Amino acid sequence: MSPRSCILIIGLSFLFVGGSLGLAQQIMTPVSGPKDPRKAFLDQLDLRRYEAATDDLSLCKGDAVCLDDAKRIKYWFCADAACNGMGKSKGPFDCFERVADNYSKEEQNQINSSICTVLRTPSPLTRRALLTHLSDPNATEGGLVEYGAYLLALKGAEASCEDYIKNYAGTYPSQWDKYRQLSGCRILARVTTRQQEEKDFYTWISARQGSGSCSGIINIDMRKACNTAGAMAF
């Protein structure tokens, strides 16, 4: 593989890959030592990324996964501004840390146009059209859905962010990572806090382990999911 190909793959992975962690499986993995497995699960969710994206990147405190995801969220916000003419000195693809430098001018123009189309008219068709211009095998439609949803939340449309994810993943998806994304919608829109979301997750896990009740969950959607058979696979 050429050095240029390596740069492209690393750069595009940084841009478009969602933060799926396979948490449904990890929650059942024994944790060594006295650490509460519920706390370990919250650490894996790492909701700090959303605080960092809306406030200060230093909140990630050296955590590379947290920092990279917070940057991705900010970059998509920058790309949206460029598409709307507020970033007149650069195109939307220029928002993503020198990745555009690895493409010809013609390729950049195609990607710029596709990014703006996805942001203005999100659909399976426009998302897949953008993916055809990218060589990274890790770039997925799900990643585009995730960051497109976060953009809505940053604009204050928390419900639209959640609906965007639910329309793609289902009302009660069976992956913990999707519920992390829904929490991200609420935190990015500033309708709740990371601490409250973590408390609801903690209560949910406790209920599934028989040491708590779903009724203690504040968020209505999360409470319904907790009470829905099959909403979460263990």
N, C-alpha and C positions, 0 to 999 in steps of 0.2 A: 504494500500500500504506500502511495506517495505521501510525502509530508503535507502536500496541499489537501489530499483526501482526508488525512487525519484531522487537520484543522477544521475542515468542513463538518465532519461528523461530530467532533467535540462541540463546535459552535452551535450547530443546529440542535443537538441534543439539549444544550443549555437553553435554547430558545423555546422549543416546542414540546418537550417531553413533560408529561404531567408527573405529579409526585406520588404515584401508586406505590405502596409499600407492602402489599400483601398482608395487611394487618389482620385479616380474619384468621389467617393461619398462625401468625406470630403470637396472638393473644393466648394460644394454647401451649406455647413453648415454655417449659419450666424455666423459671428465673433463679439463678444461683444466688445464694445468700439470703438475707432477711428482707430484701426489698419487696414491697407490695407489688404484685404483678399488675394491679390496676394503675399504679403510678408509672410502672415501666411502659404500659400501653400508652398513657398520656404523653410520656416522653417521646414515644415513637410517632404519635400523631403530630407533635411539635406545632401547635397552633401559634407559636410565636412568630412564624413567618408572616402571618396576616397583620399582626401588630407592627412588625418591622416595615412592611410594605406601605402602611398608612402613616407611620410615624418616623422611626429612626432605624436604619439598617443595623446599627450597633446592638440592637436588642437581640440579634441572633448570637452574639457573644462567641464568635469564632466557629459556630456550627455551619459547616459548608452546605449541607442540604437546605437548612433554613435560609441561609443567605442567598443561595442560588435561586430558590423559589421566590423569595421576596423581590429579587432583582427582576425576575421574569415578569412578575405582576406589574412592576413599575415600567418595564420596557413596553409592554402592551399598551399601557396608558399613554406613553410617549408616542407610540405608533398611531394611536387613535387621534391624538392631537395633530400629528403630521398629516394624516388623511383629511382632517377637517381644516387644513390650511393654517393652523396655529404654529406649526413647526416649519415655516417657510424655507429655512436654510437647509433642510434635509428631508429625505423621503422616509416613510415608515420603517423600511428595512434598515436604515442607518441608525435606528434607535438601539439595535442589538449588538453593541460592543464589537465593532469591526468585522462582523461576519460578512457583511456585504462586500468587503474588499476582496473576497475570494471568488466573486462572480464577475462575469463580464457586464458591461453597462446594459446590454440588451437583456441579460438574465435578471439584473437588478430591477429594470423597468417592469418586467413581467411579474416579479415577486411583489414589487411595490403595489402594482395594480391589483394583484390577487389578495394581498393583505387588506387593502381598503375595501374590496368587494366583500370579503368575509366579515369585516367589521360593520359594514353598512347593511348587508343583506345576508346574515348568517343562515346557512342551510347545509344539509349534507352535500349538495351539489357544489356550493362555493368553497366549502372546506376541502373537499376532495380535489377540486381544481387547484387550490393552493398547494396541496401535497404533491401534485404531479411535477411541480417545479423544484422540489426538494429531494436531494439524494440520500438523506439520512433515513435508514430503515427504522429508527426509533421514533421518528416523527409520526404522530397518530392523530386521527380525527378527535379522539377523546381529549388529547392535550389541547387542541384548538377550542373545543367546547369549554374546557375548564377555564382557560384564560379569558375567553370571550365572556364567560359568565362573571368572572371577577371584575372585568371592566365595567359591567353593568352595576355591580355593587359599589365600586369606587365612585360612580356617578350618583349614588344614593338609591338605586333601584334594587333593593335587597330581594324583594319578592320575585322580580324578573330574573335575577341571578339564580335563585333557587329553582324556579320553573325551568330555566334553560338546562340546568343539570338534570332535573327530574325527567324532562321530556326525552333526554338522551339515555339516562341510566335506569329510568323507571321510578314510580312513586316511592316504593320501598326497596331500594337496591340492596343486594346481598353482599356488598363490599363495605368494610369500614371506611375505606378511603373516600367513598362518595359522601359519607356523612361528615368526614373532615372537610370536604369541599363545601358542603352546605353550611357548616359552621363558619368557613371562610367568608361566605356571602354575608353572613350576619356581622362578623367582626369588621370586614372591609367597609360595610355600609354604616358602621358605628351604631348599630341598633342593639348590640350586646357587647360583652367583654370576653376576652380570652378566658378569664377566670370563671365566668359563669358557664361558658361552653364546656370547660374542663370539668366543672362540677356536675353538669348534666351527663357527660360521658361516664364519669366515675359512678354516678348513681345507676346508669343503665347497666354497666358491667356488674355492679353489685347485685342488681335485680336478677340478672341472668345466672349469677352464681348462688342465688338463694339467700343473700344477706342484705337485701334491700327491696325497694318497691318502685315500679315505674311511675307511680303517682308522685314521686319526689322530683321528677324531671320538670323543669320550668318550661322549656321550649315545647310547644304543643306538637309540632311535627315529630320531634324526637321521642316524645312520650307515646305518641300513636305507634311509631315504629317499634318501640320497646314492647308494646302490647300486641303487636301483630306477629302471629306465628309465621316463621319463615322470612321475616324482614331482615334477619341477620343470621347467617350460617356460622356455626361453630364446629 
